[in-house]
Amino acid sequence: MNAEGQSDSAQRVAPKPKRSLHRILYERAKAAHDEAIRSDGDVPAEEVEFLSRLTKLVEVWDKASAQHPRNRLIIPGVFLLTLLLTSVLLFRRVRTTDIEFSLVSDEIQFVLSETREVTVRRAVTELGVTGQSETDVPAGSANGELNDLNSSGDTLLSAGSSGQISVPALILPSNTRIQIVKSPIPRQYQISLGGTQFDLQADVMGTVKLVSGGQQFSREFRSPKALLFKSGPEDTSLTLTFLEPPLKYFKGGLPVKNVNLLSFEDIHGPGGPPARIFSPILGGSIFFEELNGAERALRTGEWMRFATSSGELRSVLLKDEHIVVQFHGVVSGLRIGDEDHARNEMPTTLEWLKVQRSAALLWGAALYLFTVMMAAVRWFRTEW
């Protein structure tokens, strides 16, 4: 078969595109209109009768199409799709959220994100240091105290009535783990430091009582001297009994991560209670910044924990009976409640969308464009 025969065969086999009744009516009416113009208004009666019947058929079809939709599954399908979308928005939670919390607690633990000066210089009446690998005590000014003393083991300094002890500002490296615990004794706090190597210092003057390396003695310092403590492989713990309420001992704006608000208690001994985890929180609130500052109150002893957390400790205030902490940062996996009844408090996608103006604008614009497109498609199908 030659090429011309193949072309004719392809034209016979190829299906003609379907035309709607509206299109056929339009083409026949236009042809009759053009013919009437050419023939000075003379149109065959048969053509007029045909157009009249076709017009009535189009009207009947339009009414039937309006009463009986072509696809009866459209409405249930749209309903199910809407239900699915709403369920996803209602139950799916955002991965991270920006929060601020202000709470009162007996304990808090965090990790320093950057090398910072963490505290300010404060006078203390007693200073206890445990976990250090080495303690260097300078020589005193009285007879028999002319030699430096180097020892290991726990150390306790007591100023008494004629001595002075002050702790200089602590400059700690990044990734130092810091735990602050309020002691039952007024103006006394325990600060545990670990995870990195660092040196600590205490400045002394006057008569100071020391217990170090199993020895108990007093030394007189007629000029300011510095005791040095070198941290060991284990956590180094400081017990500070302040001379006056140390309200702002810790500096504000500390960059931190891995904030922990749970306490682990393990009292050893045959008659001691079993180890337990509890919340030292005495009260406070969480504010969700991405939800226009929505507040969630915390009850006394209520557990709060994060999968990850990083941000800024805006303030750590040491009061006589508790610690007041204010934190702002980004967290993930926020859960509130004890281990058996923990609730996921991360905002849902629907809650997040409700307060996002940009998201509302995007959805509104998308809905408008969808409506315009559907109207255009419907018009196109009707005309063609």
C-alpha positions in Angstrom: 0.0 0.0 0.0 1.4 3.4 -1.0 1.7 6.4 1.3 -1.4 8.0 0.0 -3.5 4.9 0.6 -2.1 4.7 4.2 -3.0 8.4 4.8 -6.6 7.8 3.5 -6.9 4.7 5.7 -5.7 6.6 8.8 -8.2 9.4 8.2 -11.0 6.8 8.0 -9.9 5.0 11.2 -9.2 8.1 13.3 -12.3 9.0 15.4 -13.9 12.3 15.0 -13.9 14.5 18.0 -17.3 14.6 19.8 -19.3 17.7 19.7 -21.9 18.9 22.1 -25.5 19.7 21.3 -24.7 23.4 22.0 -21.9 23.3 19.5 -24.1 21.6 16.8 -26.9 24.1 17.4 -24.4 27.0 17.1 -22.9 25.7 13.9 -26.3 25.0 12.2 -27.7 28.3 13.3 -24.6 30.2 12.1 -24.8 28.4 8.7 -28.5 29.3 8.4 -27.7 32.9 9.4 -25.0 33.2 6.8 -27.2 31.6 4.1 -30.1 34.0 5.0 -27.8 37.0 4.5 -26.6 35.7 1.1 -30.1 34.9 0.0 -31.7 38.1 1.2 -33.5 36.3 4.1 -34.6 33.2 2.2 -34.1 30.2 4.5 -35.5 26.8 3.8 -38.4 25.8 6.0 -36.9 22.5 6.7 -33.8 24.1 8.2 -35.9 26.4 10.4 -37.9 23.4 11.6 -34.7 21.5 12.3 -33.2 24.4 14.3 -36.5 24.7 16.3 -36.4 21.0 17.2 -32.7 21.1 18.1 -33.2 24.2 20.2 -36.0 22.4 22.2 -33.8 19.3 22.6 -30.9 21.5 24.0 -33.3 23.0 26.5 -34.6 19.6 27.6 -31.0 18.3 28.0 -30.0 21.3 30.1 -32.9 20.8 32.4 -32.2 17.1 32.7 -28.5 17.6 33.3 -29.2 20.1 36.1 -31.6 17.7 37.9 -29.3 14.6 37.4 -25.6 15.3 37.9 -23.3 13.4 35.6 -21.3 12.0 38.4 -23.2 11.1 41.6 -19.9 10.5 43.4 -18.8 14.1 43.3 -20.5 15.2 46.5 -19.5 12.2 48.6 -16.0 12.5 47.2 -15.7 16.1 48.1 -17.1 15.4 51.6 -14.6 12.5 52.2 -11.7 14.6 50.9 -12.7 17.5 53.2 -12.9 15.1 56.1 -9.5 13.6 55.4 -7.9 17.1 55.0 -9.5 18.3 58.3 -8.4 15.2 60.1 -4.8 15.7 59.0 -4.8 19.3 60.0 -6.4 18.5 63.4 -4.2 15.6 64.4 -0.9 16.3 62.8 1.4 18.4 65.0 4.1 20.7 64.0 7.7 19.5 64.4 9.0 22.4 66.4 7.5 25.4 68.1 8.6 28.7 69.6 7.7 29.0 73.3 8.5 31.0 76.4 8.0 29.7 79.9 8.1 31.3 83.2 8.0 29.0 86.2 8.9 28.5 89.8 10.9 25.4 90.6 13.3 23.8 93.1 15.6 22.6 90.4 16.6 23.1 86.8 19.2 21.6 84.5 20.6 22.8 81.2 23.6 22.7 78.9 25.5 25.8 78.0 25.5 26.4 74.2 28.4 28.8 74.1 31.4 29.8 76.3 30.0 32.4 78.6 30.5 34.2 81.9 27.6 32.6 83.8 27.6 34.2 87.2 28.7 37.4 89.0 31.0 37.7 92.0 29.3 36.9 95.3 30.3 36.7 99.0 29.5 33.4 100.8 29.7 32.3 104.3 30.4 28.7 103.3 31.6 27.0 100.2 31.6 23.2 99.7 33.3 21.6 96.7 33.0 18.0 95.8 34.1 15.9 92.8 37.2 18.0 92.0 40.4 16.2 91.2 42.7 18.7 93.1 42.6 21.6 95.5 45.4 24.1 95.9 45.3 26.1 99.2 47.8 29.0 99.4 50.0 29.5 102.4 48.7 31.6 105.3 50.3 34.5 107.1 50.7 33.1 110.6 53.5 30.8 111.9 53.2 27.2 110.6 51.1 28.3 107.6 53.9 29.3 105.3 53.5 26.3 102.9 51.0 25.8 100.2 48.7 22.8 100.6 47.7 20.5 97.8 45.0 17.9 98.4 42.3 16.0 96.8 38.9 15.1 98.0 35.9 17.1 99.2 36.6 20.6 100.5 34.6 22.9 102.8 35.4 26.5 103.5 33.8 28.5 106.3 34.3 32.2 106.8 33.3 32.4 110.5 33.1 35.9 112.0 36.6 37.2 111.0 37.0 35.7 107.6 35.8 36.5 104.1 35.1 34.2 101.2 33.9 35.2 97.7 33.3 33.3 94.6 34.5 35.1 91.4 32.4 35.1 88.2 32.3 31.6 86.7 33.4 31.5 83.0 32.4 28.1 81.7 33.1 26.5 78.3 30.3 25.4 75.9 28.6 22.1 76.5 29.0 22.5 80.3 26.1 20.8 82.0 24.7 22.9 84.8 22.3 21.8 87.5 20.9 24.3 90.1 19.1 22.9 93.2 17.6 24.8 96.0 18.7 23.5 99.4 16.3 23.4 102.4 18.8 25.7 104.2 18.0 29.4 103.7 20.3 31.1 101.1 22.0 27.8 100.2 22.1 26.4 96.7 23.8 23.4 95.1 25.3 23.9 91.7 26.6 20.9 89.8 28.9 21.3 86.8 29.9 18.6 84.4 30.6 17.5 80.9 33.7 19.6 80.3 37.0 20.4 82.0 37.4 23.8 83.8 39.1 25.4 86.9 37.2 27.1 89.8 38.5 29.7 92.2 37.5 31.0 95.6 39.0 34.3 97.0 39.7 34.3 100.8 40.9 36.8 103.4 41.1 36.8 107.2 40.7 33.6 109.2 39.1 30.8 107.2 38.2 27.3 108.5 39.0 24.5 106.0 38.1 20.8 105.8 40.0 19.2 103.0 41.5 15.8 102.3 40.4 14.5 105.7 42.2 17.4 107.5 40.5 20.1 109.5 42.4 23.4 110.2 42.2 27.2 110.1 44.3 29.6 108.1 44.8 33.3 108.4 45.2 35.3 105.3 46.2 38.9 105.8 45.9 39.7 102.1 43.5 38.3 99.5 44.5 34.8 98.3 43.0 32.5 95.8 42.1 28.8 96.3 42.0 26.8 93.1 39.9 23.8 92.3 40.5 21.6 89.2 37.5 19.7 87.9 37.8 15.9 87.6 36.2 13.3 85.3 33.0 13.4 87.4 30.7 16.3 88.0 32.0 19.0 90.3 29.4 20.2 92.8 29.4 23.5 94.6 27.4 24.1 97.7 27.1 27.9 98.2 25.7 29.5 101.3 25.4 33.2 100.5 25.9 36.0 102.8 22.7 37.7 101.6 19.9 36.7 99.2 21.6 36.1 95.8 18.7 37.2 93.7 20.7 37.8 90.5 23.6 35.5 90.9 23.2 34.0 87.4 23.5 36.4 84.5 20.6 36.7 82.1 20.6 35.9 78.4 22.5 32.6 78.7 22.4 30.5 75.5 21.3 27.0 76.5 20.1 23.7 75.1 18.7 20.4 76.5 16.7 22.1 79.3 15.6 19.5 81.8 12.8 20.1 84.4 12.7 16.7 86.0 14.6 15.5 89.0 16.1 12.1 89.7 16.3 11.0 93.3 18.2 7.8 94.3 18.8 7.3 98.0 21.1 4.3 98.5 20.9 2.0 101.5 18.9 -1.0 102.6 16.3 1.1 104.3 16.2 3.9 101.7 13.2 4.4 99.3 13.5 3.3 95.7 14.8 5.6 93.0 12.2 7.9 91.6 11.7 10.7 89.0 9.6 13.7 90.0 8.9 17.2 88.9 10.3 20.0 91.0 8.0 22.6 89.4 6.0 24.6 91.8 3.9 26.5 89.2 4.2 28.6 86.1 3.0 29.1 82.6 4.0 28.2 79.0 3.4 30.7 76.2 3.2 29.6 72.6 4.6 32.4 70.6 3.4 31.0 67.2 -0.2 30.8 68.6 -0.3 34.5 69.5 1.0 33.9 72.9 -1.5 31.3 74.0 -0.9 30.4 77.6 -0.9 26.9 79.2 -0.7 26.9 83.0 1.5 24.4 84.9 0.4 22.9 88.2 2.6 22.0 91.2 4.5 18.8 90.5 3.4 18.6 86.9 5.9 16.9 84.6 7.2 18.9 81.6 9.8 17.6 79.2 11.1 18.2 75.7 12.7 16.0 73.0 15.0 18.9 72.1 15.3 22.4 73.3 17.5 25.4 72.5 17.2 29.0 73.2 18.0 31.6 75.9 17.6 31.6 79.6 16.5 35.2 80.0 16.7 35.1 83.8 17.5 32.7 86.7 16.5 34.3 90.0 17.6 32.6 93.2 15.2 33.3 96.0 15.2 32.1 99.6 12.7 29.3 99.0 12.7 28.6 95.2 14.2 29.4 91.8 12.4 31.6 89.3 13.3 30.8 85.6 12.3 32.5 82.4 13.2 30.7 79.1 12.6 31.5 75.4 13.5 29.2 72.6 12.5 26.5 70.1 11.5 23.1 71.3 10.3 19.8 69.9 8.4 16.9 71.5 6.8 19.0 74.3 5.0 16.6 76.6 3.2 17.4 79.9 2.1 14.9 82.4 3.8 11.9 84.1 5.2 9.0 82.1 2.0 7.0 82.0 -0.3 9.9 81.2 1.8 12.3 79.2 0.0 14.6 76.7 1.6 15.9 73.5 1.3 19.7 73.8 2.9 20.5 70.5 0.4 22.7 68.5 -1.6 21.0 65.7 -1.3 22.1 62.1 -4.9 23.5 62.3 -4.0 25.6 65.4 -1.0 26.9 63.6 -2.8 27.8 60.4 -5.6 29.6 62.4 -3.1 32.3 63.5 -0.9 32.5 60.4 -2.1 35.4 58.2 0.2 34.4 55.4 -1.3 30.9 55.4 -4.9 32.3 55.4 -3.9 34.5 52.4 -2.5 31.5 50.5 -5.5 29.3 51.1 -7.9 32.1 50.2 -6.0 32.8 46.9 -5.9 29.1 46.2 -9.7 28.7 46.7 -10.3 31.7 44.5 -8.2 30.4 41.7 -9.8 27.0 42.0 -13.3 28.5 41.7 -12.3 30.5 38.7 -10.7 27.4 37.0 -13.8 25.3 37.7 -16.1 28.0 36.2 -13.9 28.2 33.1 -13.9 24.5 32.7 -17.7 24.3 33.0 -18.1 27.1 30.5 -15.7 25.4 28.1 -17.6 22.1 28.3 -20.9 23.9 27.7 -19.7 25.9 24.7 -17.8 23.1 23.1 
